[in-house]
Amino acid sequence: MTNMITFEYPLNEKMRSYLRFEFLFVQINKSKSFNHESDTTVFFKALFELLELSERCDIRHDLIKDLRALSEQMKLWLKVDEADHNAVSSLLVEIEGLIVGVLAMPKQLRYFKTNRFLTSLKQRFCIPSGCCNFDLPQFHFWLAEGQEKQCKDADIWLTHFEALQKALLLYLKIKRSQGVSSLQTAVNGFYQGEVESSCFVTIELDPSLAVYPMISGHKDRYSVRFMSSDIEHHLAENIEFKQICC
């Protein structure tokens, strides 16, 4: 079976923020083992962007509200005989614990403002070639301390985002599992669809089609124009794709 390419598009600003946070967490988790020399650059870039996004975007309020709504939905499932009541009860306990953790985040993030190593590194990271060893000798020393020390430090730093990461990933996992899928056809490479009570839309494509979607939209409807991966080729074909409304 052909591996499909997945494209996701948020239909409101809240979900746009959620998906951006998720993207940064993925970057951090892929690089935090520091198996390759380039992993340190990827890790710190994602970490500092995560800090910046956390300061500019109050994701906590929306996420707590969504988790509480999810909890109420789970309680209704307990009234369904066919539901796995033990699994639902465990999920309810997990959600309540994550809400407490997310509420504590403002206090935890103060740690990063008092960590002199990360503060100095963050200031230089936004400057082109600002992390040369003569600019940041402390960072150069940290790189020489070895993988074990680096991984230990990374784990300490990431504990301050642990509740947020778990809560966000759990919420998105459940939303994706509740998605409604359908097969659609973009006539002459264009498709317009209406959505109801969806936060984001997912499009799955066969890579052999050699196209990618340019998506725009909002909470009520969205449109897709499929573009050829060959920029010299004007696309005017019918494209079949899988649509998932989450």
N, C-alpha and C positions, 0 to 999 in steps of 0.2 A: 504494500500500500504506500502511495506517495506521501511523504511528509508535507503537510500543509504549512503555509506561511500565515501567521496570525497577526492581524492589525487591530488595535483597540483604539476607540475614540470616545473621550468623555463628553457627555451631553450637558454638563453643568460645571461650574467652577469648583464646587466641592470635590467632585470626582476627579477633576483635573489635578487638584492638589494631592488627592489620595494616590493616583497613579504615579505622580512625580516622586512622592515619598517612597513608594514601592520600588521604583526604578533605582533610586539611590541605595536602598537597602540591598537590592540585588547586587549592585556594583561593589558594595562594601563586603558582602558575604563571599563574593567570588575572589576577592583580593586579600582578605584578612589573614590568609595562611602565609602570605609573602613567599610563595614558592618561586616566583620569578622576580627579577630585579625591577621590572616595570610595575609590579603590584603595589609598591609603596606610593607611587604617584597616583594610581587609580584610587587607592584606599583613602589617602588624605584629601584628594580632590572631592571625592564623594562625601567624606565626613564633614568637610567644611561647607559644602553645599547643603548638606543636611542641617547643619547648625544655622546657616543663613536662612534656609527655608522655614525652619522652626521658629525663628525670631519674627519673620515677616508674615507667616501664615499660622493662625491659631487653629490648628487642626484638632486640638484636644476637644474643643466644645462640640464640633460637628461629630467627631468620632464617638464621644461619650453618648451623645444623643442617638446616634445610629445603633450603638451597642445596646442601649436600653430598649429601643424599638425592636431590635432583634431578640432580646430577652423575652419581651412580651409575646413575640411570635412563637418562640420556643415553648412558652407556657401553654399556648393553645394546642401545640402538638401533643402535650401530655394528656389531652382529652381524647386523642385519637387512639383507638384500640390497636391499630396496626403499627403504630410508631414504636420505636425502640426506646422505652421510657428510661432505661438506665443510661443510654447514650445521651438522650436529651437532658437528663438531670445533670450529668457530668459536664455537658456543654454549658448549662446555666451557671454552674459553679465556676467554671473557667471564665466565662464572660464577666461575672461579678468581680472576680479577682483582677481581671484586666482593667476594668473600670477604675478600681482603686489605684492601680499602678499608673494609669494615664493621668488621673487627678493629681498624683504626686510629682508629675514631670517638671513643672516650673521650678520647684525647689532643686531637683536633681540637675537641671541644666545650668545652674549657677556654678557648678563644678568647672565647666569649660571656660568661664570668665576668669577663674582664679588659677588655672593651670598655665604657668608661664611658658612651658615648652610648646603647648598647642597654640597659645596666643601669639607667640613670636613666629611660629611656623605659618599660621593662618595669614598673618600680615604680609609675609613674603610670597606666599603661594599664588597670590593674584598678580604678582609682578612677573613679566616674562624673564625666565632664567633666574628667578629670585631665590632659588634654593641651592645655588652653588655653595661648595664647602666653605668658601671665604666669606659668604654672606651669613650662612647658618652653620657654624662649626659644631654647635650642639646637636643639630640634626645629623651632620656627617658622623659624629661620634655614635649617635643612636643607631645609625645604619650599620656601623661596624660591630655593634654589640651582639649581633646574631639573631637568627630567626626565633629562637625560643623566647628571648626577651621581647622582641617585637610583637609576637603573638600574645604574650602575657599582657603587655600594655594595651594592645588593641581590645582584648577581652574586657579589661577594666573600663576603657572608654565606652565601649558599646553597651555595658550594663545599664548605663543611664538612658538608653533608648530601647531597652529590652521590652518593657511593657507596651510602648507605642508600636514597636515592630510586630509583636505577637498579636496585638489587638487589630492592627490594620490588615495584616495578612489573613487573619481569621475572617474578618468581615468580607474582604475581597474574595476569599475562597468560597464563602457561602453564597455571595452574590453571583459569582460565576457558575456555581452549581445549580442555581435557580434560573439560569438563562434559558430563553425559549429560542430554539434554532429553527431555521427554515432555509430552503434552497431558493435563490433568486437569480434573475438574469438581468444584466445591465445591457440595455439595448443601445447599440452603437457606443458602448463604453460608458453609458450614463445610467444611474439609478437614483431614484428618490423614494424614500420610505418614511412612513409615519410610525412613531413609537409612542407607547403609553406606559407610564410609570417605570421607565427605564433610566438608569444612571449612566450607562455607557453601552456602546454597540461594538460587537466584535465581528470582524470579517476574516474568513479563512479562504485562502486561495491556493490553487495548484501552482507551484513554481514554474511548471512547464509552460504556463500561459505567458510568462515573461512580462507581467504587468504589475503595477502597484497602485493602490487607491489614494486619491486625494479626497479626504473626507471633510465635510463641513456640516454644521447643524447645531441644534439646541434641543431642549427637553421634549419638544413635540414632533419634530421631524429632522431628517438629515438627508444629505445627498452625497453621492460618490461619483467621481469621474476617474475612470481607470486610465492610467497613463502607461505607455509602452516603456519598458526599460531601455529600449533603444531610442535615444532622443531624436534621431533622424527620422523615426517612423511615426506617422500620424495614425493614431488608433481610431478605427471606425468599425469595430467588431462587437458581436454579442459576447459578453463575458459571464460565465456561470460562476457563482460563488455561494458560500455558506454564510448566512447572517445569524448572529446570536445577539438577542436583546437581553441585557442583564439589568 
